Amino acid sequence: MGDSLIVTDVRPWGEAPVDLLIENGTVAAVTAATGSSVQAGEHVDGAGRLILPALSDVHLHLDSSRLGLPFRAQTGMPGRWGRIMNDRRHWRSAERSVTERASFTLAVAVANGATRIRSHAQVDADTGLAKLEGELAARERYADVCDVEIVAFPQVGILLEPGVVDLMDAALSAGADLVGGMDPCELDRDPVRHLDAVFGLAEKHQVGVDIHLHEAGELGLFTLSLIIERVQALGMSGSATISHARCLTGGLPGVPAMIERLAEFDIALTHAAGAQGWALPLLDLADAGVRVGVGMDGQRDYWSPYGNGDMLDRAWQLAFVNGYGSDEHVEHALAVATWGGASVLDRNLRPLDRSDPHPGFAVGDPAEFFLVDGVSPTSAVMDRPAERTVIHRGRVVSVDIELDGFEIPGRWGRSDN
């Protein structure tokens, strides 16, 4: 396959039809659609469809996903610890291996238009490196159709069980891309030692960090301030991500100043479009220049029954839980689920800017797109059409989601007709 692709008669973000010339994986030219025949190069006839930046799932747990397997009733006790222990009790009894489950979930994500993914692989005294190894195998299987980053994730804390720091060290040596953390105050009850371990590993392996921070209110703001201090002291601007950041959702007086500090040190946020006290102030974050992405989190696993592998569906959920109704705001939710997440993974990309609400189609931008039917981006979010054309690194890609033993339920499933 050559290094060029011509995509004709497409509407970026629903605007006027254009032709795109893609060379070496980036946008080389954007011109008004001519309707003339294409003489050379690989060609995609857009037929007037929408073209949007590829979806980005930047907070995912491939190792726990049970997407496509028989639905199970929720058995976990309420609260974070109850769900953690529920996962520990049951993950080995899933109908398929970690590699198989992670592979199917990746295949569905790509088929729906997500080509950029960050997943957390649980590392603890119970699982060892088994879940990481499953995710690494799935990443290798789909290396040609999507880019996957993996976080070594201490879901049961770093200090509560012996040997976890050494396991995290081994995970980073084995292929994990970032070092994770988890609620340094509430879980390990020792934020200094917890962050010493996280940032010590980051410095040793020269990798970024992605820390789960469910801690709410003033406690969460305190922990966040400690993380920012570490980022500043170690010169790690542009290398840190906070997952969930629930402390920013309560409207506390310290939140605006904290948002400014996140922007100052280019600390990104990811979340899962949660409701009931979990909805981030997306518009304020965009105005401040903070990078924000969204993801599926766990999917039909031992934590949650939610998730279907479609990040366009998650864009709908993000708009819904934030009460967005105008086209401008729904499109912003879609931008978070596409370009926003991409800018979290690639800090060379500009963050979302509400004065430029339709990113992704400037010359030099990466050729990561999906084509979908729709009158407008808002209509695509509301309807989530199943048929999509996916472009990754400047070429059309497809995946086979007919993996033995897996079935997507509902309207995303395969037809027997």
C-alpha positions in Angstrom: 0.0 0.0 0.0 1.3 3.4 -0.9 2.0 6.4 1.3 -0.8 8.6 -0.1 -4.6 8.6 0.3 -7.2 10.8 -1.3 -10.5 11.2 0.5 -13.1 13.0 -1.6 -16.5 14.7 -0.9 -16.4 14.6 2.9 -17.6 17.2 5.4 -15.2 17.9 8.3 -17.4 18.5 11.4 -20.4 19.0 9.1 -18.9 21.9 7.2 -18.7 22.4 3.4 -17.5 19.3 1.4 -13.8 19.0 0.8 -11.2 16.7 -0.7 -8.4 15.6 1.6 -4.9 14.6 0.4 -3.1 12.5 3.0 0.6 11.8 2.7 2.8 9.8 5.0 0.1 9.6 7.7 -0.6 13.4 7.9 -3.0 15.8 6.2 -1.1 17.3 3.2 -3.9 19.4 1.6 -7.6 20.3 2.2 -9.4 21.7 -0.8 -13.0 22.4 -1.8 -14.6 19.2 -3.2 -14.4 19.3 -7.0 -16.4 16.2 -7.9 -13.7 15.3 -10.5 -12.4 11.8 -10.9 -9.3 10.8 -9.0 -6.4 9.8 -11.3 -3.9 8.4 -8.9 -3.4 7.1 -5.4 -5.6 5.1 -3.0 -9.1 6.7 -3.0 -12.0 6.8 -0.6 -15.2 8.3 -1.9 -16.8 10.0 1.1 -20.1 10.4 -0.7 -21.0 13.5 1.4 -20.5 11.8 4.7 -19.2 13.5 7.9 -15.5 13.1 8.6 -14.3 13.5 12.2 -11.1 13.0 14.1 -10.7 9.4 15.1 -12.3 8.6 18.4 -9.9 8.2 21.4 -10.5 6.0 24.4 -8.0 7.3 26.9 -9.3 5.6 30.1 -9.9 2.0 29.5 -9.3 -1.3 31.5 -8.8 -3.9 28.8 -7.8 -6.5 31.3 -11.1 -6.5 33.1 -13.5 -6.1 30.1 -16.1 -8.8 29.7 -17.5 -7.1 26.6 -19.2 -9.7 24.3 -19.4 -12.4 26.9 -22.7 -13.6 28.6 -24.1 -10.9 30.9 -23.5 -11.4 34.6 -25.4 -9.9 37.5 -23.5 -7.4 39.6 -22.0 -9.2 42.6 -19.7 -6.6 44.1 -20.3 -4.9 47.4 -20.9 -1.1 47.3 -17.9 1.1 47.4 -14.5 1.1 45.7 -12.9 -1.6 47.9 -15.9 -3.9 47.5 -15.5 -3.7 43.7 -11.8 -4.2 43.9 -12.2 -7.3 45.9 -15.1 -8.5 43.6 -12.7 -8.3 40.6 -10.0 -10.2 42.5 -12.5 -13.0 43.4 -13.8 -13.5 39.9 -11.3 -12.4 37.2 -9.8 -15.9 36.8 -13.3 -17.4 36.2 -14.1 -15.3 33.1 -15.1 -17.4 30.1 -12.1 -16.2 28.1 -8.5 -15.3 28.9 -7.3 -11.7 29.5 -5.7 -11.7 26.0 -8.9 -12.9 24.3 -11.1 -10.4 26.2 -8.7 -7.5 25.6 -8.4 -8.4 22.0 -12.1 -8.5 21.4 -12.6 -5.2 23.2 -9.9 -3.6 21.1 -11.4 -5.0 17.9 -14.8 -3.5 18.7 -13.3 -0.1 19.6 -11.4 0.1 16.3 -14.4 -1.0 14.3 -16.3 1.8 15.9 -13.7 4.4 15.0 -11.3 4.5 18.0 -7.7 4.3 16.9 -6.0 5.9 19.9 -6.3 4.1 23.3 -4.8 4.2 26.7 -5.5 1.2 28.9 -4.7 0.4 32.5 -3.2 -3.0 33.3 -3.7 -4.1 36.9 -0.5 -5.0 38.7 -0.7 -6.4 42.3 0.3 -9.3 44.5 -2.6 -11.4 43.2 -2.4 -10.9 39.5 1.4 -10.3 39.2 2.0 -9.4 35.6 -0.6 -11.7 34.1 -3.0 -8.9 33.2 -0.2 -6.8 31.7 0.9 -9.7 29.6 -2.6 -10.2 28.3 -2.9 -6.5 27.3 0.6 -6.5 25.7 -0.5 -9.5 23.5 -3.7 -7.8 22.5 -1.8 -4.6 21.6 0.6 -6.6 19.5 -2.3 -8.3 17.7 -3.8 -5.0 16.6 -0.7 -2.9 16.3 -1.5 -2.2 12.6 -4.9 -0.7 13.2 -4.6 1.3 16.5 -2.1 2.8 18.9 -2.3 1.6 22.4 -0.6 2.9 25.5 -0.6 0.8 28.7 -0.4 2.0 32.3 1.0 -0.2 35.0 -1.9 0.2 37.4 -1.8 -0.6 41.2 -5.5 -1.0 41.7 -5.0 -2.5 45.2 -2.6 0.2 46.2 1.2 0.3 46.3 1.8 -0.1 50.0 -0.9 -2.5 51.2 0.7 -5.7 49.9 4.4 -6.6 49.8 6.3 -6.6 46.5 4.0 -4.2 44.5 6.7 -1.6 43.8 9.0 -4.4 42.5 6.1 -5.7 40.3 5.5 -2.2 39.0 9.1 -1.9 38.2 9.0 -5.2 36.3 5.9 -4.1 34.5 7.6 -1.0 33.1 10.6 -3.1 32.1 8.2 -5.6 30.3 6.5 -3.0 28.1 4.2 -0.8 30.1 4.4 2.8 28.9 3.4 4.7 32.0 3.3 4.2 35.8 -0.1 4.5 37.5 -1.3 5.3 41.0 -4.5 5.0 43.0 -6.0 7.3 45.7 -2.8 7.9 47.7 -4.7 9.1 50.8 -7.9 7.0 50.8 -6.3 3.7 49.7 -2.7 3.6 50.9 -3.3 6.3 53.6 0.2 7.6 53.0 0.4 10.0 50.1 4.1 10.8 50.5 5.3 7.2 50.3 2.7 6.4 47.5 3.9 9.3 45.4 7.5 8.6 46.2 7.0 5.2 44.6 5.1 6.4 41.6 7.4 9.3 40.7 10.5 7.3 41.6 9.5 4.7 39.1 8.7 7.4 36.5 12.1 8.9 36.9 13.9 5.6 36.8 12.1 4.5 33.6 11.7 8.0 32.1 8.0 7.5 31.6 4.9 9.6 32.4 2.4 9.0 35.1 -1.4 8.5 35.1 -2.9 8.5 38.6 -6.5 7.5 39.5 -7.8 10.1 41.8 -11.3 9.3 43.0 -10.8 11.3 46.2 -13.4 14.1 46.5 -13.6 17.5 48.1 -10.8 19.1 50.0 -9.0 15.7 50.4 -8.8 15.3 46.7 -7.6 18.9 46.2 -4.9 18.2 48.7 -3.7 15.1 47.0 -3.8 16.9 43.6 -1.7 19.7 45.0 0.9 17.1 46.1 1.0 15.6 42.6 1.4 19.0 41.0 4.3 19.7 43.4 6.0 16.5 42.2 5.5 17.4 38.6 7.0 20.8 39.1 9.9 19.6 41.2 10.9 16.8 38.7 10.4 18.9 35.6 7.6 16.6 34.4 5.4 19.2 32.7 3.5 17.5 29.9 4.1 14.0 31.3 1.3 13.6 33.9 -2.4 12.6 33.7 -5.0 12.5 36.4 -7.8 10.1 35.9 -11.3 11.1 37.2 -10.2 14.1 39.3 -13.5 14.0 41.2 -12.2 16.8 43.5 -12.8 19.3 40.6 -16.5 18.5 40.4 -17.8 19.9 43.6 -17.5 23.6 43.0 -15.2 24.2 45.9 -13.5 27.7 46.1 -10.1 26.2 45.4 -11.1 24.6 42.1 -10.5 27.5 39.7 -6.9 28.0 41.0 -6.3 24.3 40.7 -7.5 24.3 37.1 -5.0 27.1 36.4 -2.2 25.0 37.9 -3.1 22.0 35.8 -2.9 24.2 32.7 0.4 25.7 33.9 2.1 22.3 34.1 0.2 20.7 31.2 -1.3 18.0 33.4 -4.1 16.2 31.5 -7.4 14.8 32.8 -9.3 11.7 31.7 -12.6 10.5 33.0 -15.5 8.2 32.1 -18.4 10.6 31.6 -19.7 9.8 35.1 -22.8 11.4 36.5 -23.9 12.1 40.1 -21.0 14.2 41.2 -18.5 13.0 38.7 -19.1 15.3 35.8 -16.0 17.5 35.2 -16.4 21.2 34.3 -15.5 20.6 30.7 -16.0 24.1 29.4 -14.0 25.7 32.2 -11.2 23.3 31.6 -11.2 24.0 27.8 -11.1 27.8 28.5 -8.1 27.3 30.7 -6.3 25.1 28.1 -6.3 21.9 30.1 -6.2 18.7 28.0 -9.2 16.5 28.7 -10.1 13.1 27.3 -12.8 10.5 28.0 -12.9 6.7 28.0 -15.0 3.6 28.5 -13.3 2.7 31.8 -14.4 -0.9 32.7 -16.9 -2.5 30.4 -19.4 -5.0 31.7 -16.8 -6.2 34.2 -16.8 -6.9 37.9 -17.1 -3.2 38.6 -19.8 -2.0 36.3 -22.5 -3.3 33.8 -21.9 -0.3 31.5 -20.0 0.0 28.2 -20.4 -1.2 24.6 -17.1 -0.4 23.0 -18.4 2.6 21.1 -16.8 5.9 22.0 -19.4 7.7 19.9 -21.9 6.3 22.4 -19.7 7.6 25.2 -19.7 11.1 23.6 -23.5 10.9 23.8 -23.3 10.0 27.5 -20.8 12.8 28.1 -23.1 15.4 26.6 -26.1 13.9 28.4 -24.6 13.9 31.9 -23.4 17.5 31.4 -26.9 18.6 30.4 -25.7 19.7 26.9 -28.4 20.5 24.4 -27.0 23.1 22.0 -25.1 21.9 18.9 -22.0 23.9 20.2 -21.9 22.0 23.5 -22.7 18.5 22.0 -19.9 19.1 19.5 -17.6 20.0 22.4 -18.4 16.6 24.0 -17.6 14.9 20.7 -14.4 16.9 20.5 -13.4 15.6 24.0 -14.0 12.1 22.8 -11.9 12.6 19.6 -9.3 15.2 19.5 -9.3 15.9 23.2 -8.2 12.4 24.0 -5.7 12.5 21.2 -4.1 15.6 22.7 -3.8 13.7 26.1 -1.8 11.0 24.4 0.3 13.2 22.1 1.3 16.4 23.8 2.5 17.8 20.5 -1.1 18.2 19.5 -2.8 21.4 20.6 -5.4 21.1 23.4 -9.0 21.8 22.7 -9.8 25.5 22.2 -13.4 26.7 22.1 -12.4 29.5 19.7 -11.4 26.7 17.3 -14.1 24.1 17.9 -13.4 21.9 14.8 -9.9 20.5 15.2 -8.1 17.8 13.3 -8.1 19.1 9.7 -5.2 21.5 9.5 -2.3 20.7 7.2 0.2 18.6 9.2 -2.5 17.1 11.5 -2.3 13.3 11.9 -4.6 11.4 9.5 -6.7 9.7 12.2 -10.3 9.9 11.1 -13.6 8.1 10.8 -16.4 8.7 8.3 -20.0 8.4 9.3 -23.5 9.3 8.0 -25.1 12.3 9.6 -26.6 15.7 8.9 -24.3 17.2 11.5 -21.9 16.1 14.3 -24.8 16.5 16.8 -27.0 14.1 14.7 -24.1 11.6 14.6 -23.8 11.7 18.4 -27.6 11.3 18.8 -28.0 8.5 16.2 -24.6 6.7 16.5 -24.8 5.1 13.0 -23.2 1.7 12.9 -21.5 2.0 9.5 -18.2 3.7 9.7 -15.0 4.0 7.7 -11.9 4.2 9.8 -8.6 5.7 8.8 -5.4 5.1 10.9 -2.0 6.5 10.0 -3.3 7.6 6.7 -4.8 4.4 5.5 -8.2 2.7 5.7 -8.2 -0.1 8.3 -10.7 -2.7 9.2 -10.9 -5.4 11.9 -12.7 -8.7 12.2 -14.9 -8.7 15.3 -16.2 -12.2 14.8 -14.0 -13.7 17.4 -15.0 -17.2 18.7 -17.2 -17.0 21.8 -17.9 -13.2 21.7 -21.0 -11.4 20.6 -21.9 -7.8 20.8 -25.5 -7.4 22.1 -28.2 -5.1 20.8 -28.0 -3.1 17.6 -24.2 -3.3 17.5 -24.3 -7.1 17.1 -24.0 -9.2 14.0 -27.0 -10.0 12.0 -28.1 -13.5 11.3 -29.9 -12.5 8.1 
